[in-house]
Amino acid sequence: MEINQEFVDGIKKILPAEQFYINEPMSKHTTFNIGGPADYLIFPGSMDQLQAVVKLMNQCDIPFTILGNGSNVLVLDKGIRGAVIKFHAPMSYKRCEGNKIIAGAGAYLKHISQYAAENSLTGMEFACGIPGSLGGAVFMNAGAYDGEMKNVVKEVKTVTATGKVLTYGPDEFNFGYRHSVFQANGQAIAEITLELQPGNKEDIQAKMDDYTARRESKQPLEMPSAGSTFKRPEGYYAGTLIDSTGLKGLQVGGAQISTKHAGFVVNSGHATAQDVLDLIKEVQDRVYKEKGVKLYPEVRIIGEQ
């Protein structure tokens, strides 16, 4: 890569050194532990920093990719050109106002779910075990156990490519199955307002404990993965289709169909993104041949092959 010195000099005026990396392996920053280097990796610590960084990228013609916890992505082996903006601790603030929670995009879903329970608010129990950030969950309209983000999101603040802050309301989210308007508009989700309902703290906690126990018993949480690999085909479950096709444990290089839950591709050790892509294709081909059902990845595939 050729370093854009104007951009680097500008970033150093906006961010402290520990919030900016050059040529950084994305395998360190995704739950799959896979991925080539990002030209620039940036951790904004506030809305003001995010606006300043995005404005600078626009001025220097640096393309950017937004990541939350890096839990639902496969970064390809040649990495990501331009900048990756990744939300983490400084953008994980949260506060409660009545039956609403206002939080930064970097807040972990499990922490938001627990915070809601502590404030006797129900509606976020479904998300207690999803290994992602709040911003990423809104971006993908994440869901589990018959719950989805679209049921609780009231307002979203984004930052545009020119650094302008926009506010979206319920009529503008365009939520669908693993879909939102933010997948198409290129804006950075920065702050989210959730609207929940008053509930009994003990009942809320009991439901979360039940979901957590179910998840831990069924899913390969002990191995690196990007979560559920395939979207749910209408009328079927991807994991059941893969399992009944006899593909549980199938391996390509370091990528493997989990022996615990066939809906997950796991990194069994030193897997490359190409290993994962080849395994996904093999699964798609064999399930379609045997079952006549097409599977599509739920995981976002980003970067250069």
Order of alpha helices (4+ residues) and beta strands (2+ residues): alpha-beta-beta-alpha-beta-beta-beta-beta-beta-alpha-beta-alpha-beta-beta-beta-beta-alpha-beta-beta-alpha-alpha-beta-beta-beta-alpha-beta
